Amino acid sequence: MSRVLVTGSAGFIGGYLVEELLRRGHEVVGLDNLSKYGAVRRSYDSHPSYRLVEGDACDVQLLSKLLGGCDHSSPAPQ
């Protein structure tokens, strides 16, 4: 399957999006600055196809680096 970058992945909607992408067999890179909810434990945190990066989507250099290996990106609504 493909690798997907999800910004806002630690948020309410982002969490559901990550969960569904993993269920469908995708590899997911989650990006969140954890400013709204703080560090939240999710059932998929230890999933082998999931990686959470703590950072800000406004950081162009970080975003470019993360997008480098991705097939898709999906911003979660704020």
C-alpha positions, 0 to 999 in steps of 0.5 A: 500500500501507500505511505500517507502523511496526516497533519493534525494526526493527534486531534479528534478527526485526525485520530479516526483518519489514521485509524482507518488508513492503518486498517486499510493497510497503509503506512501512516506518518502522523504530524502534530504539534500536540498544542490542542490536546497534548500527548494523547495515547492512541490504540495504534501508537505501537502499530508497526505501520505508524510513526508520530512526528511531533512538529508543526505543519508550518515548518516548511523544512520538516514538512518537505522532509516528511513528504519526501517518502509519501505517496499522499498527504491528508490534512485533518480539519482543525 
